[in-house]
Amino acid sequence: MAESDIATEPEVLNIKMSEAFDWSDDKTIVRDAIWNHIMESNEHNTDETEKAMMPFLSDTDDNVRAYVEKNLKK
């Protein structure tokens, strides 16, 4: 299997919100910020949050950034 065949998660998930977005001063990692947002929106249902997070792991940086811009930007 070639290295290019291995799916990798978007790099943006592993950096601080404040480093990924100039409008944020949050030191939370983007992955955790998305997790927290989803948990808040589904009454803290861990199983549902885990399912909702799965698509982010195989998405593109641009799509993850767009989600954060739309849903987490205050």
HTML snippet that shows the backbone in 3Dmol.js (N, CA, C, O; Angstrom):
<script src="https://3Dmol.org/build/3Dmol-min.js"></script>
<div id="view" style="width:600px;height:400px;position:relative"></div>
<script>
const pdb = `
ATOM      1  N   MET A   1       0.853  -1.183   0.000  1.00  0.00           N
ATOM      2  CA  MET A   1       0.000   0.000   0.000  1.00  0.00           C
ATOM      3  C   MET A   1       0.895   1.242   0.000  1.00  0.00           C
ATOM      4  O   MET A   1       1.802   1.380   0.821  1.00  0.00           O
ATOM      5  N   ALA A   2       0.620   2.109  -0.915  1.00  0.00           N
ATOM      6  CA  ALA A   2       1.402   3.341  -1.022  1.00  0.00           C
ATOM      7  C   ALA A   2       1.006   4.306   0.087  1.00  0.00           C
ATOM      8  O   ALA A   2      -0.130   4.301   0.561  1.00  0.00           O
ATOM      9  N   GLU A   3       1.957   5.126   0.487  1.00  0.00           N
ATOM     10  CA  GLU A   3       1.693   6.097   1.546  1.00  0.00           C
ATOM     11  C   GLU A   3       0.551   7.039   1.161  1.00  0.00           C
ATOM     12  O   GLU A   3      -0.207   7.478   2.025  1.00  0.00           O
ATOM     13  N   SER A   4       0.426   7.345  -0.112  1.00  0.00           N
ATOM     14  CA  SER A   4      -0.644   8.231  -0.576  1.00  0.00           C
ATOM     15  C   SER A   4      -2.026   7.588  -0.454  1.00  0.00           C
ATOM     16  O   SER A   4      -3.037   8.287  -0.514  1.00  0.00           O
ATOM     17  N   ASP A   5      -2.081   6.258  -0.284  1.00  0.00           N
ATOM     18  CA  ASP A   5      -3.354   5.554  -0.137  1.00  0.00           C
ATOM     19  C   ASP A   5      -3.876   5.581   1.299  1.00  0.00           C
ATOM     20  O   ASP A   5      -5.029   5.227   1.548  1.00  0.00           O
ATOM     21  N   ILE A   6      -3.047   5.991   2.223  1.00  0.00           N
ATOM     22  CA  ILE A   6      -3.434   6.006   3.626  1.00  0.00           C
ATOM     23  C   ILE A   6      -4.184   7.300   3.920  1.00  0.00           C
ATOM     24  O   ILE A   6      -3.674   8.398   3.700  1.00  0.00           O
ATOM     25  N   ALA A   7      -5.407   7.144   4.423  1.00  0.00           N
ATOM     26  CA  ALA A   7      -6.215   8.327   4.752  1.00  0.00           C
ATOM     27  C   ALA A   7      -5.630   9.009   5.988  1.00  0.00           C
ATOM     28  O   ALA A   7      -5.263   8.354   6.963  1.00  0.00           O
ATOM     29  N   THR A   8      -5.555  10.296   5.924  1.00  0.00           N
ATOM     30  CA  THR A   8      -5.074  11.055   7.076  1.00  0.00           C
ATOM     31  C   THR A   8      -6.130  12.071   7.466  1.00  0.00           C
ATOM     32  O   THR A   8      -6.870  12.581   6.625  1.00  0.00           O
ATOM     33  N   GLU A   9      -6.182  12.351   8.751  1.00  0.00           N
ATOM     34  CA  GLU A   9      -7.163  13.323   9.209  1.00  0.00           C
ATOM     35  C   GLU A   9      -6.664  14.738   8.943  1.00  0.00           C
ATOM     36  O   GLU A   9      -5.460  14.954   8.803  1.00  0.00           O
ATOM     37  N   PRO A  10      -7.556  15.677   8.876  1.00  0.00           N
ATOM     38  CA  PRO A  10      -7.171  17.066   8.611  1.00  0.00           C
ATOM     39  C   PRO A  10      -6.247  17.606   9.708  1.00  0.00           C
ATOM     40  O   PRO A  10      -6.509  17.417  10.896  1.00  0.00           O
ATOM     41  N   GLU A  11      -5.197  18.259   9.313  1.00  0.00           N
ATOM     42  CA  GLU A  11      -4.234  18.798  10.271  1.00  0.00           C
ATOM     43  C   GLU A  11      -4.856  19.839  11.190  1.00  0.00           C
ATOM     44  O   GLU A  11      -4.450  19.976  12.344  1.00  0.00           O
ATOM     45  N   VAL A  12      -5.835  20.570  10.681  1.00  0.00           N
ATOM     46  CA  VAL A  12      -6.449  21.635  11.470  1.00  0.00           C
ATOM     47  C   VAL A  12      -7.066  21.093  12.759  1.00  0.00           C
ATOM     48  O   VAL A  12      -7.182  21.835  13.735  1.00  0.00           O
ATOM     49  N   LEU A  13      -7.458  19.845  12.788  1.00  0.00           N
ATOM     50  CA  LEU A  13      -8.055  19.278  14.000  1.00  0.00           C
ATOM     51  C   LEU A  13      -7.098  19.279  15.189  1.00  0.00           C
ATOM     52  O   LEU A  13      -7.538  19.257  16.339  1.00  0.00           O
ATOM     53  N   ASN A  14      -5.813  19.302  14.922  1.00  0.00           N
ATOM     54  CA  ASN A  14      -4.822  19.140  15.974  1.00  0.00           C
ATOM     55  C   ASN A  14      -4.096  20.425  16.369  1.00  0.00           C
ATOM     56  O   ASN A  14      -3.069  20.372  17.045  1.00  0.00           O
ATOM     57  N   ILE A  15      -4.615  21.560  15.958  1.00  0.00           N
ATOM     58  CA  ILE A  15      -3.987  22.817  16.364  1.00  0.00           C
ATOM     59  C   ILE A  15      -4.972  23.649  17.177  1.00  0.00           C
ATOM     60  O   ILE A  15      -6.181  23.426  17.134  1.00  0.00           O
ATOM     61  N   LYS A  16      -4.434  24.604  17.909  1.00  0.00           N
ATOM     62  CA  LYS A  16      -5.267  25.449  18.762  1.00  0.00           C
ATOM     63  C   LYS A  16      -6.172  26.330  17.919  1.00  0.00           C
ATOM     64  O   LYS A  16      -5.805  26.759  16.825  1.00  0.00           O
ATOM     65  N   MET A  17      -7.350  26.589  18.439  1.00  0.00           N
ATOM     66  CA  MET A  17      -8.289  27.483  17.760  1.00  0.00           C
ATOM     67  C   MET A  17      -7.622  28.822  17.444  1.00  0.00           C
ATOM     68  O   MET A  17      -7.791  29.360  16.350  1.00  0.00           O
ATOM     69  N   SER A  18      -6.870  29.353  18.397  1.00  0.00           N
ATOM     70  CA  SER A  18      -6.237  30.657  18.216  1.00  0.00           C
ATOM     71  C   SER A  18      -5.168  30.647  17.129  1.00  0.00           C
ATOM     72  O   SER A  18      -4.871  31.691  16.548  1.00  0.00           O
ATOM     73  N   GLU A  19      -4.590  29.487  16.846  1.00  0.00           N
ATOM     74  CA  GLU A  19      -3.596  29.371  15.785  1.00  0.00           C
ATOM     75  C   GLU A  19      -4.258  29.133  14.427  1.00  0.00           C
ATOM     76  O   GLU A  19      -3.718  29.522  13.391  1.00  0.00           O
ATOM     77  N   ALA A  20      -5.420  28.497  14.437  1.00  0.00           N
ATOM     78  CA  ALA A  20      -6.105  28.166  13.189  1.00  0.00           C
ATOM     79  C   ALA A  20      -6.980  29.305  12.672  1.00  0.00           C
ATOM     80  O   ALA A  20      -7.189  29.445  11.467  1.00  0.00           O
ATOM     81  N   PHE A  21      -7.491  30.120  13.603  1.00  0.00           N
ATOM     82  CA  PHE A  21      -8.447  31.167  13.235  1.00  0.00           C
ATOM     83  C   PHE A  21      -8.047  32.486  13.878  1.00  0.00           C
ATOM     84  O   PHE A  21      -7.902  32.572  15.098  1.00  0.00           O
ATOM     85  N   ASP A  22      -7.870  33.510  13.056  1.00  0.00           N
ATOM     86  CA  ASP A  22      -7.423  34.799  13.590  1.00  0.00           C
ATOM     87  C   ASP A  22      -8.477  35.474  14.458  1.00  0.00           C
ATOM     88  O   ASP A  22      -8.142  36.384  15.216  1.00  0.00           O
ATOM     89  N   TRP A  23      -9.723  35.063  14.375  1.00  0.00           N
ATOM     90  CA  TRP A  23     -10.792  35.645  15.180  1.00  0.00           C
ATOM     91  C   TRP A  23     -10.929  35.001  16.556  1.00  0.00           C
ATOM     92  O   TRP A  23     -11.725  35.458  17.377  1.00  0.00           O
ATOM     93  N   SER A  24     -10.157  33.942  16.814  1.00  0.00           N
ATOM     94  CA  SER A  24     -10.283  33.224  18.077  1.00  0.00           C
ATOM     95  C   SER A  24      -9.078  33.453  18.976  1.00  0.00           C
ATOM     96  O   SER A  24      -7.941  33.513  18.509  1.00  0.00           O
ATOM     97  N   ASP A  25      -9.345  33.579  20.276  1.00  0.00           N
ATOM     98  CA  ASP A  25      -8.257  33.613  21.248  1.00  0.00           C
ATOM     99  C   ASP A  25      -8.292  32.369  22.140  1.00  0.00           C
ATOM    100  O   ASP A  25      -7.602  32.295  23.156  1.00  0.00           O
ATOM    101  N   ASP A  26      -9.106  31.404  21.739  1.00  0.00           N
ATOM    102  CA  ASP A  26      -9.286  30.154  22.467  1.00  0.00           C
ATOM    103  C   ASP A  26      -8.067  29.252  22.278  1.00  0.00           C
ATOM    104  O   ASP A  26      -7.616  29.035  21.153  1.00  0.00           O
ATOM    105  N   LYS A  27      -7.545  28.733  23.375  1.00  0.00           N
ATOM    106  CA  LYS A  27      -6.380  27.844  23.330  1.00  0.00           C
ATOM    107  C   LYS A  27      -6.776  26.370  23.166  1.00  0.00           C
ATOM    108  O   LYS A  27      -5.914  25.492  23.120  1.00  0.00           O
ATOM    109  N   THR A  28      -8.076  26.111  23.079  1.00  0.00           N
ATOM    110  CA  THR A  28      -8.577  24.748  22.905  1.00  0.00           C
ATOM    111  C   THR A  28      -8.202  24.232  21.519  1.00  0.00           C
ATOM    112  O   THR A  28      -8.244  24.974  20.537  1.00  0.00           O
ATOM    113  N   ILE A  29      -7.840  22.967  21.450  1.00  0.00           N
ATOM    114  CA  ILE A  29      -7.556  22.315  20.175  1.00  0.00           C
ATOM    115  C   ILE A  29      -8.858  22.281  19.357  1.00  0.00           C
ATOM    116  O   ILE A  29      -9.933  22.079  19.922  1.00  0.00           O
ATOM    117  N   VAL A  30      -8.771  22.475  18.049  1.00  0.00           N
ATOM    118  CA  VAL A  30      -9.953  22.530  17.188  1.00  0.00           C
ATOM    119  C   VAL A  30     -10.820  21.287  17.368  1.00  0.00           C
ATOM    120  O   VAL A  30     -12.042  21.403  17.461  1.00  0.00           O
ATOM    121  N   ARG A  31     -10.224  20.123  17.417  1.00  0.00           N
ATOM    122  CA  ARG A  31     -10.975  18.868  17.600  1.00  0.00           C
ATOM    123  C   ARG A  31     -11.830  18.945  18.874  1.00  0.00           C
ATOM    124  O   ARG A  31     -13.002  18.568  18.864  1.00  0.00           O
ATOM    125  N   ASP A  32     -11.238  19.432  19.958  1.00  0.00           N
ATOM    126  CA  ASP A  32     -11.962  19.524  21.229  1.00  0.00           C
ATOM    127  C   ASP A  32     -13.038  20.598  21.183  1.00  0.00           C
ATOM    128  O   ASP A  32     -14.098  20.438  21.789  1.00  0.00           O
ATOM    129  N   ALA A  33     -12.782  21.676  20.481  1.00  0.00           N
ATOM    130  CA  ALA A  33     -13.778  22.738  20.353  1.00  0.00           C
ATOM    131  C   ALA A  33     -15.003  22.227  19.594  1.00  0.00           C
ATOM    132  O   ALA A  33     -16.139  22.522  19.966  1.00  0.00           O
ATOM    133  N   ILE A  34     -14.766  21.462  18.530  1.00  0.00           N
ATOM    134  CA  ILE A  34     -15.888  20.881  17.781  1.00  0.00           C
ATOM    135  C   ILE A  34     -16.642  19.890  18.669  1.00  0.00           C
ATOM    136  O   ILE A  34     -17.872  19.898  18.715  1.00  0.00           O
ATOM    137  N   TRP A  35     -15.899  19.044  19.365  1.00  0.00           N
ATOM    138  CA  TRP A  35     -16.511  18.062  20.279  1.00  0.00           C
ATOM    139  C   TRP A  35     -17.403  18.785  21.297  1.00  0.00           C
ATOM    140  O   TRP A  35     -18.553  18.401  21.508  1.00  0.00           O
ATOM    141  N   ASN A  36     -16.866  19.822  21.917  1.00  0.00           N
ATOM    142  CA  ASN A  36     -17.620  20.563  22.933  1.00  0.00           C
ATOM    143  C   ASN A  36     -18.887  21.178  22.342  1.00  0.00           C
ATOM    144  O   ASN A  36     -19.948  21.150  22.965  1.00  0.00           O
ATOM    145  N   HIS A  37     -18.768  21.728  21.151  1.00  0.00           N
ATOM    146  CA  HIS A  37     -19.925  22.331  20.481  1.00  0.00           C
ATOM    147  C   HIS A  37     -21.008  21.288  20.228  1.00  0.00           C
ATOM    148  O   HIS A  37     -22.185  21.534  20.490  1.00  0.00           O
ATOM    149  N   ILE A  38     -20.616  20.138  19.725  1.00  0.00           N
ATOM    150  CA  ILE A  38     -21.590  19.081  19.436  1.00  0.00           C
ATOM    151  C   ILE A  38     -22.212  18.565  20.736  1.00  0.00           C
ATOM    152  O   ILE A  38     -23.418  18.327  20.791  1.00  0.00           O
ATOM    153  N   MET A  39     -21.404  18.391  21.774  1.00  0.00           N
ATOM    154  CA  MET A  39     -21.930  17.928  23.065  1.00  0.00           C
ATOM    155  C   MET A  39     -22.981  18.897  23.596  1.00  0.00           C
ATOM    156  O   MET A  39     -24.018  18.470  24.104  1.00  0.00           O
ATOM    157  N   GLU A  40     -22.722  20.176  23.482  1.00  0.00           N
ATOM    158  CA  GLU A  40     -23.679  21.184  23.947  1.00  0.00           C
ATOM    159  C   GLU A  40     -24.983  21.119  23.155  1.00  0.00           C
ATOM    160  O   GLU A  40     -26.058  21.354  23.706  1.00  0.00           O
ATOM    161  N   SER A  41     -24.889  20.805  21.884  1.00  0.00           N
ATOM    162  CA  SER A  41     -26.083  20.813  21.034  1.00  0.00           C
ATOM    163  C   SER A  41     -26.911  19.532  21.131  1.00  0.00           C
ATOM    164  O   SER A  41     -28.051  19.500  20.668  1.00  0.00           O
ATOM    165  N   ASN A  42     -26.352  18.479  21.729  1.00  0.00           N
ATOM    166  CA  ASN A  42     -27.119  17.226  21.800  1.00  0.00           C
ATOM    167  C   ASN A  42     -27.305  16.719  23.235  1.00  0.00           C
ATOM    168  O   ASN A  42     -27.385  15.516  23.482  1.00  0.00           O
ATOM    169  N   GLU A  43     -27.370  17.668  24.166  1.00  0.00           N
ATOM    170  CA  GLU A  43     -27.634  17.345  25.567  1.00  0.00           C
ATOM    171  C   GLU A  43     -26.585  16.410  26.160  1.00  0.00           C
ATOM    172  O   GLU A  43     -26.901  15.547  26.979  1.00  0.00           O
ATOM    173  N   HIS A  44     -25.353  16.586  25.745  1.00  0.00           N
ATOM    174  CA  HIS A  44     -24.202  15.846  26.301  1.00  0.00           C
ATOM    175  C   HIS A  44     -24.295  14.333  26.106  1.00  0.00           C
ATOM    176  O   HIS A  44     -23.943  13.562  26.998  1.00  0.00           O
ATOM    177  N   ASN A  45     -24.766  13.925  24.950  1.00  0.00           N
ATOM    178  CA  ASN A  45     -24.851  12.508  24.609  1.00  0.00           C
ATOM    179  C   ASN A  45     -23.534  12.099  23.945  1.00  0.00           C
ATOM    180  O   ASN A  45     -23.285  12.414  22.781  1.00  0.00           O
ATOM    181  N   THR A  46     -22.710  11.403  24.697  1.00  0.00           N
ATOM    182  CA  THR A  46     -21.376  11.038  24.220  1.00  0.00           C
ATOM    183  C   THR A  46     -21.429  10.142  22.985  1.00  0.00           C
ATOM    184  O   THR A  46     -20.655  10.334  22.047  1.00  0.00           O
ATOM    185  N   ASP A  47     -22.331   9.172  22.979  1.00  0.00           N
ATOM    186  CA  ASP A  47     -22.429   8.261  21.837  1.00  0.00           C
ATOM    187  C   ASP A  47     -22.785   9.019  20.559  1.00  0.00           C
ATOM    188  O   ASP A  47     -22.194   8.784  19.505  1.00  0.00           O
ATOM    189  N   GLU A  48     -23.747   9.921  20.658  1.00  0.00           N
ATOM    190  CA  GLU A  48     -24.152  10.703  19.488  1.00  0.00           C
ATOM    191  C   GLU A  48     -23.037  11.664  19.051  1.00  0.00           C
ATOM    192  O   GLU A  48     -22.836  11.886  17.858  1.00  0.00           O
ATOM    193  N   THR A  49     -22.327  12.220  20.011  1.00  0.00           N
ATOM    194  CA  THR A  49     -21.224  13.129  19.684  1.00  0.00           C
ATOM    195  C   THR A  49     -20.107  12.375  18.968  1.00  0.00           C
ATOM    196  O   THR A  49     -19.531  12.875  18.002  1.00  0.00           O
ATOM    197  N   GLU A  50     -19.811  11.188  19.440  1.00  0.00           N
ATOM    198  CA  GLU A  50     -18.790  10.367  18.790  1.00  0.00           C
ATOM    199  C   GLU A  50     -19.166  10.081  17.339  1.00  0.00           C
ATOM    200  O   GLU A  50     -18.320  10.181  16.450  1.00  0.00           O
ATOM    201  N   LYS A  51     -20.410   9.730  17.095  1.00  0.00           N
ATOM    202  CA  LYS A  51     -20.879   9.482  15.722  1.00  0.00           C
ATOM    203  C   LYS A  51     -20.779  10.748  14.873  1.00  0.00           C
ATOM    204  O   LYS A  51     -20.383  10.696  13.709  1.00  0.00           O
ATOM    205  N   ALA A  52     -21.143  11.879  15.466  1.00  0.00           N
ATOM    206  CA  ALA A  52     -21.113  13.149  14.732  1.00  0.00           C
ATOM    207  C   ALA A  52     -19.693  13.591  14.413  1.00  0.00           C
ATOM    208  O   ALA A  52     -19.475  14.308  13.436  1.00  0.00           O
ATOM    209  N   MET A  53     -18.727  13.177  15.221  1.00  0.00           N
ATOM    210  CA  MET A  53     -17.325  13.558  15.004  1.00  0.00           C
ATOM    211  C   MET A  53     -16.647  12.740  13.916  1.00  0.00           C
ATOM    212  O   MET A  53     -15.686  13.209  13.306  1.00  0.00           O
ATOM    213  N   MET A  54     -17.117  11.550  13.665  1.00  0.00           N
ATOM    214  CA  MET A  54     -16.455  10.643  12.723  1.00  0.00           C
ATOM    215  C   MET A  54     -16.206  11.255  11.339  1.00  0.00           C
ATOM    216  O   MET A  54     -15.105  11.095  10.812  1.00  0.00           O
ATOM    217  N   PRO A  55     -17.165  11.940  10.732  1.00  0.00           N
ATOM    218  CA  PRO A  55     -16.915  12.504   9.396  1.00  0.00           C
ATOM    219  C   PRO A  55     -15.772  13.525   9.368  1.00  0.00           C
ATOM    220  O   PRO A  55     -15.106  13.678   8.344  1.00  0.00           O
ATOM    221  N   PHE A  56     -15.544  14.215  10.470  1.00  0.00           N
ATOM    222  CA  PHE A  56     -14.465  15.202  10.511  1.00  0.00           C
ATOM    223  C   PHE A  56     -13.092  14.547  10.338  1.00  0.00           C
ATOM    224  O   PHE A  56     -12.169  15.173   9.816  1.00  0.00           O
ATOM    225  N   LEU A  57     -12.958  13.311  10.766  1.00  0.00           N
ATOM    226  CA  LEU A  57     -11.666  12.625  10.728  1.00  0.00           C
ATOM    227  C   LEU A  57     -11.199  12.311   9.315  1.00  0.00           C
ATOM    228  O   LEU A  57     -10.004  12.126   9.084  1.00  0.00           O
ATOM    229  N   SER A  58     -12.127  12.249   8.369  1.00  0.00           N
ATOM    230  CA  SER A  58     -11.751  11.962   6.987  1.00  0.00           C
ATOM    231  C   SER A  58     -12.076  13.119   6.045  1.00  0.00           C
ATOM    232  O   SER A  58     -11.977  12.986   4.826  1.00  0.00           O
ATOM    233  N   ASP A  59     -12.460  14.239   6.617  1.00  0.00           N
ATOM    234  CA  ASP A  59     -12.822  15.405   5.812  1.00  0.00           C
ATOM    235  C   ASP A  59     -11.566  16.195   5.444  1.00  0.00           C
ATOM    236  O   ASP A  59     -10.454  15.829   5.826  1.00  0.00           O
ATOM    237  N   THR A  60     -11.757  17.269   4.705  1.00  0.00           N
ATOM    238  CA  THR A  60     -10.631  18.123   4.320  1.00  0.00           C
ATOM    239  C   THR A  60     -10.458  19.257   5.323  1.00  0.00           C
ATOM    240  O   THR A  60     -11.387  19.601   6.053  1.00  0.00           O
ATOM    241  N   ASP A  61      -9.263  19.832   5.351  1.00  0.00           N
ATOM    242  CA  ASP A  61      -9.018  20.999   6.193  1.00  0.00           C
ATOM    243  C   ASP A  61     -10.025  22.098   5.884  1.00  0.00           C
ATOM    244  O   ASP A  61     -10.575  22.716   6.796  1.00  0.00           O
ATOM    245  N   ASP A  62     -10.266  22.342   4.603  1.00  0.00           N
ATOM    246  CA  ASP A  62     -11.183  23.413   4.208  1.00  0.00           C
ATOM    247  C   ASP A  62     -12.596  23.179   4.725  1.00  0.00           C
ATOM    248  O   ASP A  62     -13.251  24.119   5.176  1.00  0.00           O
ATOM    249  N   ASN A  63     -13.067  21.955   4.666  1.00  0.00           N
ATOM    250  CA  ASN A  63     -14.415  21.659   5.150  1.00  0.00           C
ATOM    251  C   ASN A  63     -14.513  21.792   6.668  1.00  0.00           C
ATOM    252  O   ASN A  63     -15.511  22.289   7.189  1.00  0.00           O
ATOM    253  N   VAL A  64     -13.481  21.350   7.369  1.00  0.00           N
ATOM    254  CA  VAL A  64     -13.472  21.498   8.827  1.00  0.00           C
ATOM    255  C   VAL A  64     -13.439  22.980   9.191  1.00  0.00           C
ATOM    256  O   VAL A  64     -14.171  23.420  10.076  1.00  0.00           O
ATOM    257  N   ARG A  65     -12.599  23.740   8.515  1.00  0.00           N
ATOM    258  CA  ARG A  65     -12.531  25.186   8.771  1.00  0.00           C
ATOM    259  C   ARG A  65     -13.876  25.851   8.496  1.00  0.00           C
ATOM    260  O   ARG A  65     -14.305  26.722   9.253  1.00  0.00           O
ATOM    261  N   ALA A  66     -14.532  25.453   7.434  1.00  0.00           N
ATOM    262  CA  ALA A  66     -15.837  26.027   7.099  1.00  0.00           C
ATOM    263  C   ALA A  66     -16.863  25.709   8.187  1.00  0.00           C
ATOM    264  O   ALA A  66     -17.664  26.567   8.558  1.00  0.00           O
ATOM    265  N   TYR A  67     -16.839  24.494   8.690  1.00  0.00           N
ATOM    266  CA  TYR A  67     -17.754  24.119   9.778  1.00  0.00           C
ATOM    267  C   TYR A  67     -17.508  24.978  11.005  1.00  0.00           C
ATOM    268  O   TYR A  67     -18.446  25.492  11.614  1.00  0.00           O
ATOM    269  N   VAL A  68     -16.246  25.130  11.363  1.00  0.00           N
ATOM    270  CA  VAL A  68     -15.911  25.928  12.546  1.00  0.00           C
ATOM    271  C   VAL A  68     -16.324  27.379  12.342  1.00  0.00           C
ATOM    272  O   VAL A  68     -16.900  27.994  13.240  1.00  0.00           O
ATOM    273  N   GLU A  69     -16.035  27.924  11.177  1.00  0.00           N
ATOM    274  CA  GLU A  69     -16.420  29.309  10.882  1.00  0.00           C
ATOM    275  C   GLU A  69     -17.935  29.495  11.018  1.00  0.00           C
ATOM    276  O   GLU A  69     -18.394  30.498  11.563  1.00  0.00           O
ATOM    277  N   LYS A  70     -18.694  28.535  10.527  1.00  0.00           N
ATOM    278  CA  LYS A  70     -20.150  28.660  10.538  1.00  0.00           C
ATOM    279  C   LYS A  70     -20.739  28.436  11.923  1.00  0.00           C
ATOM    280  O   LYS A  70     -21.704  29.101  12.299  1.00  0.00           O
ATOM    281  N   ASN A  71     -20.168  27.502  12.689  1.00  0.00           N
ATOM    282  CA  ASN A  71     -20.801  27.065  13.929  1.00  0.00           C
ATOM    283  C   ASN A  71     -20.145  27.534  15.225  1.00  0.00           C
ATOM    284  O   ASN A  71     -20.803  27.589  16.264  1.00  0.00           O
ATOM    285  N   LEU A  72     -18.865  27.871  15.175  1.00  0.00           N
ATOM    286  CA  LEU A  72     -18.180  28.234  16.416  1.00  0.00           C
ATOM    287  C   LEU A  72     -17.752  29.685  16.496  1.00  0.00           C
ATOM    288  O   LEU A  72     -17.434  30.186  17.574  1.00  0.00           O
ATOM    289  N   LYS A  73     -17.744  30.357  15.368  1.00  0.00           N
ATOM    290  CA  LYS A  73     -17.342  31.770  15.364  1.00  0.00           C
ATOM    291  C   LYS A  73     -18.428  32.594  16.057  1.00  0.00           C
ATOM    292  O   LYS A  73     -19.609  32.513  15.722  1.00  0.00           O
ATOM    293  N   LYS A  74     -17.994  33.376  17.016  1.00  0.00           N
ATOM    294  CA  LYS A  74     -18.949  34.172  17.799  1.00  0.00           C
ATOM    295  C   LYS A  74     -19.075  35.562  17.254  1.00  0.00           C
ATOM    296  O   LYS A  74     -19.836  36.368  17.790  1.00  0.00           O
TER     297      LYS A  74
END
`;
const viewer = $3Dmol.createViewer("view");
viewer.addModel(pdb, "pdb");
viewer.setStyle({}, {cartoon: {color: "spectrum"}});
viewer.zoomTo();
viewer.render();
</script>
